Amino acid sequence: MGETIKVDAKGMACPGPISVLTRAYRKAKNGDIIEIEATDPGFKPDVQAWVKRTGNELLELTEENGVIRARIKVTAKRA
């Protein structure tokens, strides 16, 4: 099991949340879980598109009280 990387992107506007997600992904290893929270409503479709484009696995995508939480399993890192 990999480690969990927590990313706080609350208060950032597009493209901020995806930018910090990409930076976290670059440091991650296969098997790591990236947990990111954002408040930008555009983050929900953006993160779904990012996961599809990068080939990683979206484990969870929820929204509660204006905070969007995504849990992404890193599966597409190449050695």
Backbone as CSV, one residue per row, in Angstrom:
resi,resn,N_x,N_y,N_z,CA_x,CA_y,CA_z,C_x,C_y,C_z
1,MET,0.849,-1.185,0.000,0.000,0.000,0.000,0.889,1.242,0.000
2,GLY,0.522,2.202,-0.826,1.289,3.438,-0.918,0.911,4.412,0.177
3,GLU,1.466,5.593,0.089,1.146,6.612,1.080,0.000,7.483,0.591
4,THR,-0.593,8.228,1.527,-1.668,9.150,1.195,-1.093,10.561,1.154
5,ILE,-1.346,11.234,0.047,-0.879,12.612,-0.151,-2.107,13.508,-0.084
6,LYS,-2.137,14.397,0.901,-3.282,15.302,1.066,-2.964,16.641,0.415
7,VAL,-3.919,17.136,-0.370,-3.744,18.398,-1.085,-4.938,19.295,-0.772
8,ASP,-4.656,20.506,-0.328,-5.705,21.484,-0.023,-5.711,22.542,-1.123
9,ALA,-6.731,22.503,-1.959,-6.862,23.490,-3.031,-8.099,24.364,-2.816
10,LYS,-8.604,24.392,-1.571,-9.789,25.198,-1.273,-9.461,26.677,-1.461
11,GLY,-10.399,27.401,-2.054,-10.223,28.830,-2.276,-9.529,29.175,-3.581
12,MET,-8.994,28.178,-4.264,-8.325,28.430,-5.544,-9.340,28.387,-6.679
13,ALA,-9.117,29.233,-7.668,-9.945,29.216,-8.866,-9.220,28.444,-9.956
14,CYS,-9.966,28.004,-10.936,-9.416,27.275,-12.080,-8.317,28.113,-12.724
15,PRO,-7.187,27.567,-13.067,-6.807,26.150,-13.076,-6.030,25.718,-11.829
16,GLY,-6.096,26.495,-10.743,-5.326,26.219,-9.545,-5.432,24.800,-9.001
17,PRO,-6.658,24.291,-8.757,-6.768,22.943,-8.190,-6.119,21.849,-9.050
18,ILE,-6.281,21.923,-10.355,-5.667,20.912,-11.225,-4.152,21.088,-11.245
19,SER,-3.684,22.313,-11.162,-2.239,22.560,-11.130,-1.600,21.945,-9.896
20,VAL,-2.226,22.130,-8.720,-1.643,21.541,-7.506,-1.799,20.023,-7.504
21,LEU,-2.862,19.518,-8.106,-3.017,18.070,-8.254,-1.895,17.508,-9.121
22,THR,-1.595,18.175,-10.211,-0.530,17.725,-11.116,0.824,17.741,-10.411
23,ARG,1.086,18.775,-9.618,2.354,18.826,-8.868,2.445,17.668,-7.878
24,ALA,1.356,17.375,-7.180,1.352,16.257,-6.230,1.560,14.939,-6.966
25,TYR,0.930,14.803,-8.124,1.053,13.585,-8.926,2.497,13.348,-9.361
26,ARG,3.189,14.417,-9.723,4.586,14.282,-10.161,5.478,13.722,-9.062
27,LYS,5.143,13.989,-7.798,5.925,13.496,-6.662,5.465,12.117,-6.199
28,ALA,4.301,11.680,-6.642,3.702,10.430,-6.163,4.305,9.215,-6.866
29,LYS,4.048,8.061,-6.252,4.471,6.784,-6.827,3.230,5.936,-7.082
30,ASN,3.353,4.931,-7.934,2.241,4.007,-8.150,1.801,3.437,-6.807
31,GLY,0.501,3.387,-6.609,-0.065,2.871,-5.364,-0.385,3.952,-4.356
32,ASP,0.169,5.159,-4.528,-0.156,6.263,-3.629,-1.594,6.721,-3.875
33,ILE,-2.183,7.317,-2.849,-3.518,7.900,-2.955,-3.376,9.408,-2.783
34,ILE,-3.910,10.158,-3.722,-3.939,11.616,-3.603,-5.356,11.994,-3.177
35,GLU,-5.456,12.670,-2.043,-6.741,13.179,-1.562,-6.694,14.694,-1.716
36,ILE,-7.579,15.225,-2.527,-7.586,16.665,-2.781,-8.959,17.239,-2.475
37,GLU,-8.954,18.421,-1.857,-10.181,19.154,-1.564,-10.129,20.489,-2.294
38,ALA,-11.243,20.848,-2.924,-11.331,22.113,-3.661,-12.731,22.691,-3.500
39,THR,-12.839,23.992,-3.694,-14.145,24.649,-3.600,-14.599,25.203,-4.953
40,ASP,-13.750,25.180,-5.947,-14.115,25.663,-7.288,-15.077,24.659,-7.928
41,PRO,-16.307,25.086,-8.276,-17.279,24.153,-8.856,-16.782,23.489,-10.143
42,GLY,-15.895,24.154,-10.857,-15.358,23.576,-12.085,-14.395,22.432,-11.840
43,PHE,-13.990,22.234,-10.582,-13.033,21.179,-10.275,-13.616,19.789,-10.519
44,LYS,-14.915,19.630,-10.275,-15.539,18.306,-10.426,-15.367,17.754,-11.851
45,PRO,-15.792,18.476,-12.892,-15.556,17.950,-14.244,-14.075,17.951,-14.623
46,ASP,-13.320,18.925,-14.088,-11.884,18.987,-14.403,-11.151,17.755,-13.891
47,VAL,-11.427,17.338,-12.649,-10.716,16.193,-12.088,-11.112,14.902,-12.811
48,GLN,-12.385,14.805,-13.220,-12.815,13.625,-13.979,-12.076,13.556,-15.319
49,ALA,-11.926,14.687,-15.985,-11.195,14.728,-17.256,-9.714,14.444,-17.040
50,TRP,-9.136,14.964,-15.946,-7.721,14.751,-15.647,-7.433,13.264,-15.437
51,VAL,-8.283,12.604,-14.668,-8.097,11.175,-14.398,-8.194,10.374,-15.699
52,LYS,-9.162,10.712,-16.522,-9.324,10.002,-17.798,-8.105,10.213,-18.700
53,ARG,-7.630,11.450,-18.750,-6.491,11.786,-19.606,-5.197,11.127,-19.126
54,THR,-5.005,11.075,-17.796,-3.745,10.555,-17.259,-3.754,9.046,-17.043
55,GLY,-4.945,8.425,-17.038,-5.025,6.981,-16.863,-4.946,6.528,-15.416
56,ASN,-5.165,7.436,-14.461,-5.184,7.061,-13.057,-6.603,6.663,-12.651
57,GLU,-6.796,6.270,-11.397,-8.079,5.723,-10.965,-8.757,6.657,-9.969
58,LEU,-9.962,7.119,-10.313,-10.749,7.956,-9.407,-11.502,7.033,-8.459
59,LEU,-11.106,7.043,-7.190,-11.727,6.165,-6.205,-13.007,6.756,-5.640
60,GLU,-13.012,8.084,-5.496,-14.148,8.740,-4.856,-14.209,10.189,-5.299
61,LEU,-15.418,10.682,-5.512,-15.631,12.092,-5.833,-16.914,12.512,-5.145
62,THR,-16.795,13.349,-4.101,-17.959,13.765,-3.330,-17.968,15.285,-3.193
63,GLU,-19.143,15.793,-2.860,-19.274,17.230,-2.595,-20.167,17.399,-1.381
64,GLU,-19.666,18.156,-0.415,-20.422,18.399,0.800,-20.121,19.807,1.291
65,ASN,-21.187,20.584,1.532,-21.044,21.962,2.016,-20.102,22.798,1.147
66,GLY,-20.161,22.590,-0.166,-19.368,23.379,-1.098,-17.925,22.924,-1.255
67,VAL,-17.538,21.836,-0.570,-16.177,21.308,-0.685,-16.222,20.020,-1.507
68,ILE,-15.474,20.012,-2.592,-15.376,18.837,-3.462,-14.151,18.049,-3.026
69,ARG,-14.347,16.763,-2.762,-13.243,15.890,-2.354,-13.062,14.804,-3.407
70,ALA,-11.826,14.631,-3.818,-11.504,13.566,-4.768,-10.405,12.703,-4.177
71,ARG,-10.555,11.392,-4.312,-9.503,10.439,-3.932,-9.067,9.739,-5.209
72,ILE,-7.783,9.852,-5.514,-7.247,9.329,-6.772,-6.139,8.349,-6.447
73,LYS,-6.239,7.154,-7.012,-5.154,6.167,-6.864,-4.205,6.329,-8.038
74,VAL,-2.938,6.511,-7.726,-1.911,6.664,-8.764,-1.616,5.291,-9.335
75,THR,-1.937,5.125,-10.616,-1.734,3.832,-11.285,-0.984,3.974,-12.608
76,ALA,-0.726,5.206,-13.025,-0.192,5.406,-14.378,1.231,5.964,-14.409
77,LYS,1.940,5.876,-13.274,3.318,6.370,-13.263,4.213,5.375,-13.978
78,ARG,5.109,5.900,-14.755,6.048,5.033,-15.469,7.418,5.144,-14.809
79,ALA,8.101,4.029,-14.743,9.393,3.998,-14.054,10.446,4.825,-14.771
